[in-house]
Amino acid sequence: MTKTAIRSAALARSQRGGIPLRARLAASAVAVAFAGVLFSAPAASAATLPSTNTAHHCVHHTTGVCGWTHHQRPVDKYETAKCKDASVSYSRHSQGTCSHHHGVRYWFK
């Protein structure tokens, strides 16, 4: 095949159905972006914790118990949680806190 024949064959393939290739690609990109917006998780899926733990109460957590109600005291006002292996956490979000320390034993925020 000559270069002209190859180009005309590619042009014929790109214009199937009367819609040029660029228009189909643009429509596909828009559809993918729209689907990404519809099915994406909310931006703040993890609960943002207060900056200090001076309120002496806890927000609702799915694991662990509130340290304040179990007569526990944090090391300082920035400690978020105490892990089950007795290490402390200063994480800003509750998701994943103490994940490498066998989970949360007490929350302080």
MDTraj code that builds the backbone (N, CA, C; nanometers):
import mdtraj as md
import numpy as np

residues = "MET THR LYS THR ALA ILE ARG SER ALA ALA LEU ALA ARG SER GLN ARG GLY GLY ILE PRO LEU ARG ALA ARG LEU ALA ALA SER ALA VAL ALA VAL ALA PHE ALA GLY VAL LEU PHE SER ALA PRO ALA ALA SER ALA ALA THR LEU PRO SER THR ASN THR ALA HIS HIS CYS VAL HIS HIS THR THR GLY VAL CYS GLY TRP THR HIS HIS GLN ARG PRO VAL ASP LYS TYR GLU THR ALA LYS CYS LYS ASP ALA SER VAL SER TYR SER ARG HIS SER GLN GLY THR CYS SER HIS HIS HIS GLY VAL ARG TYR TRP PHE LYS".split()
xyz = np.array([
    [0.0826, -0.1172, 0.0000],
    [0.0000, 0.0000, 0.0000],
    [0.0875, 0.1243, 0.0000],
    [0.0401, 0.2224, -0.0657],
    [0.1117, 0.3489, -0.0689],
    [0.0726, 0.4323, 0.0528],
    [0.1491, 0.5377, 0.0773],
    [0.1189, 0.6248, 0.1908],
    [-0.0171, 0.6902, 0.1753],
    [-0.0538, 0.7238, 0.0549],
    [-0.1831, 0.7867, 0.0302],
    [-0.2965, 0.6891, 0.0610],
    [-0.2790, 0.5643, 0.0255],
    [-0.3816, 0.4636, 0.0513],
    [-0.3952, 0.4382, 0.2013],
    [-0.2824, 0.4378, 0.2713],
    [-0.2857, 0.4163, 0.4161],
    [-0.3589, 0.5316, 0.4837],
    [-0.3275, 0.6546, 0.4410],
    [-0.3945, 0.7713, 0.4999],
    [-0.5441, 0.7702, 0.4737],
    [-0.5828, 0.7356, 0.3520],
    [-0.7259, 0.7357, 0.3203],
    [-0.7983, 0.6240, 0.3958],
    [-0.7311, 0.5097, 0.4174],
    [-0.7927, 0.4019, 0.4946],
    [-0.8084, 0.4441, 0.6412],
    [-0.7070, 0.5123, 0.6950],
    [-0.7156, 0.5600, 0.8332],
    [-0.8244, 0.6655, 0.8461],
    [-0.8357, 0.7519, 0.7465],
    [-0.9392, 0.8535, 0.7479],
    [-1.0774, 0.7908, 0.7423],
    [-1.0923, 0.6875, 0.6614],
    [-1.2211, 0.6194, 0.6505],
    [-1.2573, 0.5522, 0.7822],
    [-1.1576, 0.4916, 0.8513],
    [-1.1839, 0.4288, 0.9805],
    [-1.2197, 0.5322, 1.0863],
    [-1.1563, 0.6499, 1.0795],
    [-1.1822, 0.7514, 1.1816],
    [-1.3178, 0.8173, 1.1647],
    [-1.3776, 0.8053, 1.0481],
    [-1.5051, 0.8719, 1.0229],
    [-1.6217, 0.7749, 1.0139],
    [-1.6110, 0.6606, 1.0778],
    [-1.7224, 0.5669, 1.0786],
    [-1.8423, 0.6303, 1.1468],
    [-1.9553, 0.6102, 1.0908],
    [-2.0766, 0.6630, 1.1488],
    [-2.0912, 0.8124, 1.1285],
    [-2.0049, 0.8734, 1.0523],
    [-2.0145, 1.0151, 1.0241],
    [-1.9594, 1.1049, 1.1335],
    [-1.9070, 1.0487, 1.2442],
    [-1.8530, 1.1291, 1.3531],
    [-1.7004, 1.1181, 1.3493],
    [-1.6302, 1.2305, 1.3365],
    [-1.4836, 1.2264, 1.3308],
    [-1.4237, 1.1711, 1.4602],
    [-1.3044, 1.1208, 1.4482],
    [-1.2355, 1.0587, 1.5609],
    [-1.2169, 1.1573, 1.6759],
    [-1.1790, 1.2793, 1.6465],
    [-1.1581, 1.3784, 1.7526],
    [-1.2854, 1.4029, 1.8322],
    [-1.3971, 1.4104, 1.7647],
    [-1.5241, 1.4335, 1.8335],
    [-1.5595, 1.3143, 1.9221],
    [-1.5338, 1.1940, 1.8732],
    [-1.5619, 1.0749, 1.9550],
    [-1.4722, 1.0697, 2.0774],
    [-1.3432, 1.1046, 2.0586],
    [-1.2510, 1.1058, 2.1725],
    [-1.2903, 1.2131, 2.2734],
    [-1.3299, 1.3290, 2.2248],
    [-1.3720, 1.4359, 2.3156],
    [-1.4967, 1.3947, 2.3931],
    [-1.5908, 1.3314, 2.3253],
    [-1.7130, 1.2854, 2.3921],
    [-1.6802, 1.1790, 2.4968],
    [-1.5863, 1.0908, 2.4647],
    [-1.5458, 0.9879, 2.5600],
    [-1.4795, 1.0503, 2.6824],
    [-1.3946, 1.1493, 2.6610],
    [-1.3268, 1.2156, 2.7721],
    [-1.4272, 1.2862, 2.8627],
    [-1.5255, 1.3497, 2.8042],
    [-1.6280, 1.4172, 2.8828],
    [-1.7087, 1.3153, 2.9628],
    [-1.7426, 1.2040, 2.9001],
    [-1.8197, 1.1003, 2.9687],
    [-1.7414, 1.0417, 3.0863],
    [-1.6128, 1.0184, 3.0680],
    [-1.5293, 0.9639, 3.1755],
    [-1.5188, 1.0644, 3.2894],
    [-1.4989, 1.1916, 3.2571],
    [-1.4892, 1.2940, 3.3610],
    [-1.6200, 1.3064, 3.4378],
    [-1.7306, 1.3012, 3.3686],
    [-1.8615, 1.3109, 3.4334],
    [-1.8855, 1.1908, 3.5243],
    [-1.8498, 1.0718, 3.4774],
    [-1.8653, 0.9514, 3.5595],
    [-1.7754, 0.9590, 3.6829],
    [-1.6550, 1.0155, 3.6676],
    [-1.5660, 1.0304, 3.7819],
    [-1.6246, 1.1208, 3.8883],
    [-1.6925, 1.2266, 3.8447],
    [-1.7557, 1.3173, 3.9405],
    [-1.8720, 1.2482, 4.0104],
    [-1.9505, 1.1727, 3.9366],
    [-2.0667, 1.1053, 3.9953],
    [-2.0291, 0.9970, 4.0951],
    [-1.9257, 0.9206, 4.0640],
    [-1.8935, 0.8038, 4.1448],
    [-1.7764, 0.8237, 4.2387],
    [-1.7224, 0.9435, 4.2484],
    [-1.6097, 0.9668, 4.3389],
    [-1.6597, 0.9790, 4.4821],
    [-1.5692, 0.9486, 4.5748],
    [-1.6023, 0.9596, 4.7164],
    [-1.6004, 1.1063, 4.7564],
    [-1.6709, 1.1410, 4.8608],
    [-1.6654, 1.2805, 4.9078],
    [-1.5237, 1.3183, 4.9473],
    [-1.4908, 1.4440, 4.9362],
    [-1.3544, 1.4897, 4.9621],
    [-1.3126, 1.4651, 5.1064],
    [-1.4004, 1.4820, 5.2008],
    [-1.3667, 1.4646, 5.3411],
    [-1.4360, 1.3400, 5.3951],
    [-1.3962, 1.2236, 5.3437],
    [-1.4610, 1.1004, 5.3866],
    [-1.4221, 1.0631, 5.5296],
    [-1.3003, 1.0967, 5.5705],
    [-1.2592, 1.0693, 5.7078],
    [-1.2966, 1.1882, 5.7944],
    [-1.3380, 1.1601, 5.9150],
    [-1.3779, 1.2673, 6.0055],
    [-1.2547, 1.3478, 6.0459],
    [-1.2594, 1.4784, 6.0268],
    [-1.1513, 1.5651, 6.0702],
    [-1.1673, 1.5878, 6.2195],
    [-1.0615, 1.5625, 6.2917],
    [-1.0663, 1.5719, 6.4365],
    [-1.0330, 1.7139, 6.4816],
    [-1.0796, 1.7537, 6.5989],
    [-1.0447, 1.8857, 6.6514],
    [-0.8941, 1.8983, 6.6705],
    [-0.8425, 2.0208, 6.6720],
    [-0.6977, 2.0400, 6.6827],
    [-0.6446, 2.0064, 6.8223],
    [-0.7254, 2.0250, 6.9249],
    [-0.6821, 1.9886, 7.0603],
    [-0.7894, 1.9020, 7.1264],
    [-0.7517, 1.8354, 7.2332],
    [-0.8447, 1.7444, 7.3002],
    [-0.8909, 1.8001, 7.4337],
    [-0.9117, 1.9298, 7.4414],
    [-0.9479, 1.9920, 7.5685],
    [-1.0983, 1.9922, 7.5953],
    [-1.1794, 1.9411, 7.5037],
    [-1.3244, 1.9412, 7.5224],
    [-1.3711, 1.8332, 7.6196],
    [-1.2870, 1.7352, 7.6490],
    [-1.3172, 1.6250, 7.7411],
    [-1.4384, 1.5431, 7.6975],
    [-1.4581, 1.5323, 7.5670],
    [-1.5561, 1.4393, 7.5106],
    [-1.5051, 1.3966, 7.3742],
    [-1.5635, 1.2930, 7.3171],
    [-1.5154, 1.2377, 7.1910],
    [-1.6222, 1.2476, 7.0835],
    [-1.5780, 1.2604, 6.9586],
    [-1.6701, 1.2481, 6.8474],
    [-1.6982, 1.0990, 6.8294],
    [-1.8038, 1.0646, 6.7570],
    [-1.8389, 0.9238, 6.7387],
    [-1.7350, 0.8530, 6.6538],
    [-1.6825, 0.7426, 6.7013],
    [-1.5861, 0.6605, 6.6287],
    [-1.6420, 0.5189, 6.6190],
    [-1.6010, 0.4475, 6.5140],
    [-1.6525, 0.3115, 6.4956],
    [-1.5745, 0.2090, 6.5767],
    [-1.4534, 0.2423, 6.6182],
    [-1.3722, 0.1493, 6.6968],
    [-1.3219, 0.2199, 6.8219],
    [-1.2828, 0.1442, 6.9202],
    [-1.2301, 0.2021, 7.0425],
    [-1.3396, 0.2688, 7.1246],
    [-1.3020, 0.3165, 7.2411],
    [-1.3969, 0.3842, 7.3297],
    [-1.3397, 0.5208, 7.3655],
    [-1.4250, 0.6076, 7.4138],
    [-1.3816, 0.7415, 7.4528],
    [-1.2997, 0.7321, 7.5806],
    [-1.1774, 0.7786, 7.5761],
    [-1.0903, 0.7723, 7.6927],
    [-1.1397, 0.8562, 7.8089],
    [-1.2062, 0.9679, 7.7787],
    [-1.2554, 1.0547, 7.8857],
    [-1.3598, 0.9841, 7.9717],
    [-1.4459, 0.9037, 7.9106],
    [-1.5489, 0.8341, 7.9874],
    [-1.4939, 0.7112, 8.0594],
    [-1.3713, 0.6712, 8.0284],
    [-1.3090, 0.5559, 8.0945],
    [-1.1935, 0.6004, 8.1837],
    [-1.1975, 0.7255, 8.2275],
    [-1.1010, 0.7809, 8.3231],
    [-0.9568, 0.7689, 8.2759],
    [-0.9367, 0.7869, 8.1459],
    [-0.8026, 0.7888, 8.0896],
    [-0.7637, 0.9337, 8.0627],
    [-0.6359, 0.9642, 8.0679],
    [-0.5870, 1.0991, 8.0411],
    [-0.4858, 1.0937, 7.9267],
    [-0.4953, 1.1868, 7.8335],
    [-0.3961, 1.1900, 7.7254],
    [-0.2614, 1.2412, 7.7753],
    [-0.1561, 1.2103, 7.7023],
    [-0.0216, 1.2556, 7.7373],
    [-0.0145, 1.4081, 7.7316],
    [-0.0701, 1.4685, 7.6272],
    [-0.0750, 1.6140, 7.6135],
    [-0.2034, 1.6517, 7.5393],
    [-0.2253, 1.7789, 7.5178],
    [-0.3521, 1.8217, 7.4582],
    [-0.3638, 1.7935, 7.3095],
    [-0.2585, 1.7429, 7.2448],
    [-0.2636, 1.7120, 7.1018],
    [-0.2770, 1.5629, 7.0726],
    [-0.2744, 1.4801, 7.1730],
    [-0.2867, 1.3351, 7.1507],
    [-0.4274, 1.3023, 7.1023],
    [-0.4360, 1.2270, 6.9932],
    [-0.5636, 1.1890, 6.9335],
    [-0.6179, 1.0609, 6.9943],
    [-0.5313, 0.9610, 7.0088],
    [-0.5763, 0.8297, 7.0547],
    [-0.4620, 0.7544, 7.1206],
    [-0.4995, 0.6539, 7.1985],
    [-0.4021, 0.5600, 7.2530],
    [-0.4291, 0.4266, 7.1856],
    [-0.3255, 0.3683, 7.1279],
    [-0.3409, 0.2425, 7.0541],
    [-0.3417, 0.1240, 7.1499],
    [-0.3817, 0.0088, 7.0984],
    [-0.3902, -0.1120, 7.1814],
    [-0.2548, -0.1615, 7.2278],
    [-0.1462, -0.1204, 7.1590],
    [-0.0125, -0.1596, 7.2032],
    [0.0519, -0.0527, 7.2905],
    [-0.0282, 0.0417, 7.3430],
    [0.0118, 0.1481, 7.4352],
    [0.0867, 0.2628, 7.3687],
    [0.1020, 0.2620, 7.2368],
    [0.1609, 0.3775, 7.1704],
    [0.0535, 0.4846, 7.1547],
    [0.0964, 0.6093, 7.1330],
    [0.0012, 0.7192, 7.1200],
    [-0.0030, 0.7667, 6.9753],
    [-0.1142, 0.8286, 6.9372],
    [-0.1326, 0.8769, 6.8010],
    [-0.1682, 1.0248, 6.8040],
    [-0.1155, 1.0965, 6.7064],
    [-0.1447, 1.2390, 6.6905],
    [-0.2068, 1.2647, 6.5527],
    [-0.2786, 1.1689, 6.4984],
    [-0.3321, 1.1813, 6.3628],
    [-0.4404, 1.2881, 6.3551],
    [-0.4507, 1.3526, 6.2395],
    [-0.5490, 1.4589, 6.2202],
    [-0.6838, 1.4036, 6.1775],
    [-0.6866, 1.2807, 6.1248],
    [-0.8109, 1.2185, 6.0799],
    [-0.8266, 1.0851, 6.1515],
    [-0.9493, 1.0458, 6.1713],
    [-0.9725, 0.9221, 6.2452],
    [-0.9472, 0.7975, 6.1610],
    [-0.9589, 0.8094, 6.0295],
    [-0.9415, 0.6921, 5.9430],
    [-0.7952, 0.6479, 5.9435],
    [-0.7709, 0.5241, 5.9759],
    [-0.6363, 0.4681, 5.9740],
    [-0.5570, 0.4906, 6.1014],
    [-0.6159, 0.5551, 6.2005],
    [-0.5443, 0.5796, 6.3257],
    [-0.5120, 0.4462, 6.3931],
    [-0.3894, 0.4296, 6.4327],
    [-0.3391, 0.3080, 6.5001],
    [-0.3510, 0.1826, 6.4126],
    [-0.3538, 0.1986, 6.2826],
    [-0.3733, 0.0820, 6.1956],
    [-0.2567, -0.0159, 6.2026],
    [-0.1370, 0.0300, 6.2337],
    [-0.0223, -0.0602, 6.2463],
    [0.0102, -0.0899, 6.3924],
    [-0.0828, -0.0589, 6.4811],
    [-0.0628, -0.0817, 6.6245],
    [-0.1807, -0.1573, 6.6856],
    [-0.2436, -0.2422, 6.6081],
    [-0.3527, -0.3306, 6.6516],
    [-0.4830, -0.2563, 6.6800],
    [-0.4967, -0.1334, 6.6337],
    [-0.6219, -0.0606, 6.6497],
    [-0.6213, 0.0364, 6.7665],
    [-0.7317, 0.1090, 6.7787],
    [-0.7449, 0.2119, 6.8825],
    [-0.8057, 0.1522, 7.0087],
    [-0.7454, 0.1818, 7.1231],
    [-0.8046, 0.1434, 7.2513],
    [-0.8873, 0.2594, 7.3066],
    [-0.8305, 0.3805, 7.3105],
    [-0.9002, 0.4971, 7.3634],
    [-0.8869, 0.6159, 7.2674],
    [-0.9970, 0.6833, 7.2461],
    [-0.9974, 0.8095, 7.1703],
    [-0.9965, 0.9255, 7.2692],
    [-0.9333, 1.0344, 7.2315],
    [-0.9351, 1.1541, 7.3145],
    [-0.9937, 1.2733, 7.2412],
    [-1.0470, 1.2531, 7.1238],
    [-1.1098, 1.3615, 7.0465],
    [-1.2369, 1.3116, 6.9837],
])
top = md.Topology()
chain = top.add_chain()
for i, resn in enumerate(residues, 1):
    res = top.add_residue(resn, chain, resSeq=i)
    for name in ("N", "CA", "C"):
        top.add_atom(name, md.element.get_by_symbol(name[0]), res)
traj = md.Trajectory(xyz[None], top)
